[in-house]
Structure formats: C-alpha cells, structure tokens
Amino acid sequence: MEKNELAKTVYDTAHITGSFILRSGQVSNEYFDKYLFEANPRILSEIASHMRGLIPRGTEVLAGLETGGIPVAAVISHLTGLPAAFVRKKAKEYGTRKLAEGADINGKNVLVIEDVVTTGGQIVESVKELRRRGAKIDNVLCVILRNADAYEIMEKEGLTLTPLFTMKKADGVSRLE
C-alpha cells in the first residue's frame, strides 16, 4: 500500500470526533483511537512495513512504550529481526520489577517506538528511566505526530523524533500526511 493510501486508511479507521482530554491535559475535539488501527492486522502490518525504513542505522533494540507502542514495536521486530523491549509506564512492583521486559537494553542503542504523540510527555519520562538503566537513546519513531511542538520538546532531551505521519489541519479539516 502506498503511504498516502495508508494515511487515508489510518485516518478513516481511527479518527473520531467529540470531546477528549489528551494525556497532555489538552482538550481536543478530535482523537486518534490508536487501538482501532493497531488491532487491525492488515493496517498494522502496513504501518510497520513503512516504519521499518525509518529505523536509524545502528539500532540494536526496539522499545515499544506501553500500551500503544508495544504492538507497533512487536510487528516491526518481526519484520526486521531486531529484538524488542516492552516498556511499562513504571516498573512493576512484583516479580522481576522491570521497567522494560523482553530484550536487554543495557548498553544498547535503543529506538523508542510510540503510536500517537502530542507533546511527548510520556516519551520523555520513559526515556529518562531507560537511560538510567543503561540504554543509549537518541531517536524516537512514532506513527502519528499530532503537534509539531513535540519536535522541540524531544530536541531538549537530546532526541530526534521521526513520525510516519503528521496531522495537518487546513480550513478546519484535519488529515494525515
């Protein structure tokens, strides 16, 4: 599937309207219900195929952030053969007490994968914790970037953000590019 066709498919599948409070605390009249495209194997496979070409050289581990980045990272891992780690919002308090499950991140070049990014607040928190655990992180890959302000926020943390799609609004109508 061509990228522009995939953008339309993702938009048509996951874009909903109403009144929504985003993780950032912002209120929006539109929302991308990421689970609608992540739960569709055909769409998720196409997304992963396109994202695989955006992986920086030297990446050793793909780190999918809870919850939405995990299925994306898992499918990209399957397509590329790169190991994956699944990152919780906070380390569990029982069992292994790990923040990142799966592949070892210590000393590795880790690519963080997220689904939808507005400000990147959760990414920043997760990256700080992963770095404390020895991960080397310079890059973040996301499916949809809702707000270009996230570029500056990521840059302040020493991160390069690469979206597959960006949300654009023209004449009151949004679309993915």
C-alpha positions as CSV (number, residue, x, y, z in Angstrom):
1,M,0.0,0.0,0.0
2,E,1.3,3.5,-0.9
3,K,2.0,5.8,2.0
4,N,-0.7,8.3,1.1
5,E,-3.3,5.5,0.8
6,L,-2.1,4.1,4.2
7,A,-2.5,7.6,5.7
8,K,-6.1,7.8,4.5
9,T,-6.8,4.3,5.7
10,V,-5.4,5.0,9.2
11,Y,-7.3,8.3,9.3
12,D,-10.6,6.7,8.2
13,T,-10.2,3.9,10.7
14,A,-9.0,5.7,13.8
15,H,-10.0,9.4,13.6
16,I,-13.0,10.2,15.8
17,T,-14.6,13.4,16.9
18,G,-16.1,14.5,20.2
19,S,-14.6,16.0,23.3
20,F,-11.4,14.3,24.5
21,I,-8.9,15.0,27.2
22,L,-5.4,14.1,26.0
23,R,-2.6,12.7,28.2
24,S,-1.0,16.1,28.0
25,G,-4.2,17.6,29.6
26,Q,-5.1,19.4,26.4
27,V,-8.8,19.2,25.3
28,S,-9.4,18.2,21.7
29,N,-12.4,17.8,19.5
30,E,-10.7,15.1,17.6
31,Y,-8.8,12.0,18.6
32,F,-6.9,9.1,17.0
33,D,-8.1,5.9,18.6
34,K,-4.9,4.0,18.1
35,Y,-6.3,0.7,19.1
36,L,-8.5,0.8,16.0
37,F,-5.6,0.7,13.7
38,E,-3.3,-1.4,16.0
39,A,-5.9,-4.1,16.3
40,N,-6.3,-4.4,12.5
41,P,-3.6,-6.8,11.4
42,R,-3.6,-5.6,7.8
43,I,-3.2,-1.9,8.7
44,L,-0.7,-2.6,11.5
45,S,1.4,-4.7,9.1
46,E,1.4,-1.8,6.5
47,I,2.4,0.7,9.2
48,A,5.3,-1.5,10.4
49,S,6.4,-2.0,6.8
50,H,6.6,1.7,6.2
51,M,8.2,2.4,9.6
52,R,10.9,-0.2,9.1
53,G,12.5,2.1,6.5
54,L,12.8,4.9,9.1
55,I,14.9,2.9,11.6
56,P,18.3,4.7,12.2
57,R,21.4,2.7,11.4
58,G,23.0,1.2,14.5
59,T,19.7,0.4,16.2
60,E,20.1,-2.7,18.4
61,V,16.7,-2.8,20.2
62,L,13.2,-1.5,19.5
63,A,11.5,-0.3,22.7
64,G,7.7,-0.1,22.4
65,L,6.1,2.1,25.0
66,E,3.1,0.9,27.0
67,T,0.5,0.4,25.6
68,G,0.2,1.6,22.0
69,G,3.9,1.4,21.1
70,I,4.1,-2.3,22.0
71,P,2.1,-3.8,19.1
72,V,3.9,-1.5,16.7
73,A,7.3,-2.4,18.0
74,A,6.4,-6.1,18.0
75,V,5.4,-6.1,14.3
76,I,8.5,-4.1,13.3
77,S,10.6,-6.5,15.3
78,H,9.1,-9.4,13.4
79,L,9.8,-7.7,10.0
80,T,13.3,-6.6,10.8
81,G,14.7,-9.3,13.1
82,L,15.6,-6.6,15.7
83,P,14.9,-7.6,19.3
84,A,12.1,-5.8,21.1
85,A,11.7,-4.5,24.6
86,F,8.2,-3.6,26.0
87,V,8.4,-0.6,28.3
88,R,6.0,-0.1,31.2
89,K,4.9,3.4,32.4
90,K,6.6,2.4,35.7
91,A,8.5,-0.6,36.9
92,K,6.2,-3.3,38.2
93,E,6.3,-3.8,41.9
94,Y,6.4,-7.6,41.9
95,G,8.1,-10.4,40.1
96,T,11.1,-9.1,38.2
97,R,10.3,-5.5,39.0
98,K,11.4,-4.5,35.5
99,L,10.5,-1.3,33.6
100,A,11.5,-2.9,30.3
101,E,10.5,-6.5,29.5
102,G,12.0,-8.6,26.7
103,A,15.3,-7.6,25.1
104,D,18.2,-6.3,27.2
105,I,18.6,-2.6,26.8
106,N,21.7,-2.0,28.9
107,G,24.4,-0.5,26.8
108,K,22.4,-0.9,23.6
109,N,21.3,1.6,21.0
110,V,17.6,1.7,21.6
111,L,15.0,3.1,19.3
112,V,11.8,4.2,21.2
113,I,8.6,3.5,19.4
114,E,5.3,5.2,20.2
115,D,1.9,5.3,18.4
116,V,0.5,8.8,18.7
117,V,2.5,11.8,20.0
118,T,1.0,15.1,21.1
119,T,3.6,16.6,23.4
120,G,5.8,13.6,24.1
121,G,5.5,13.8,27.9
122,Q,5.4,10.0,28.4
123,I,8.2,9.6,26.0
124,V,10.4,12.0,27.9
125,E,9.6,10.2,31.2
126,S,10.2,6.8,29.8
127,V,13.5,7.8,28.1
128,K,14.9,9.2,31.3
129,E,14.1,5.9,33.1
130,L,15.5,3.8,30.3
131,R,18.7,5.8,30.2
132,R,19.1,5.4,33.9
133,R,19.0,1.6,33.2
134,G,21.8,1.9,30.7
135,A,20.0,2.4,27.4
136,K,21.5,4.7,24.8
137,I,18.6,6.6,23.2
138,D,18.8,9.3,20.6
139,N,15.8,8.5,18.4
140,V,12.0,8.2,18.7
141,L,9.8,6.8,16.0
142,C,6.0,7.3,16.0
143,V,3.1,6.5,13.8
144,I,1.2,9.8,14.2
145,L,2.5,13.2,15.3
146,R,-0.4,15.4,16.4
147,N,1.5,18.5,17.4
148,A,4.8,19.8,15.9
149,D,5.7,21.3,19.3
150,A,6.8,17.8,20.2
151,Y,9.9,18.2,18.0
152,E,11.3,20.9,20.3
153,I,10.4,19.0,23.4
154,M,12.2,15.9,22.1
155,E,15.2,18.0,21.0
156,K,15.6,19.4,24.5
157,E,16.0,15.8,25.7
158,G,18.6,15.0,23.0
159,L,16.1,13.1,21.0
160,T,15.3,13.1,17.3
161,L,11.6,12.5,16.6
162,T,10.6,10.9,13.3
163,P,6.9,10.4,12.6
164,L,5.5,8.2,9.9
165,F,2.5,10.6,9.6
166,T,1.9,14.2,10.8
167,M,-1.6,15.6,11.4
168,K,-2.2,18.7,9.4
169,K,-5.2,21.0,9.6
170,A,-6.4,23.2,6.8
171,D,-9.7,25.0,6.6
172,G,-10.8,23.3,9.8
173,V,-10.3,19.8,8.3
174,S,-7.5,17.6,9.5
175,R,-5.7,14.9,7.6
176,L,-2.6,12.8,7.9
177,E,0.4,13.4,5.7
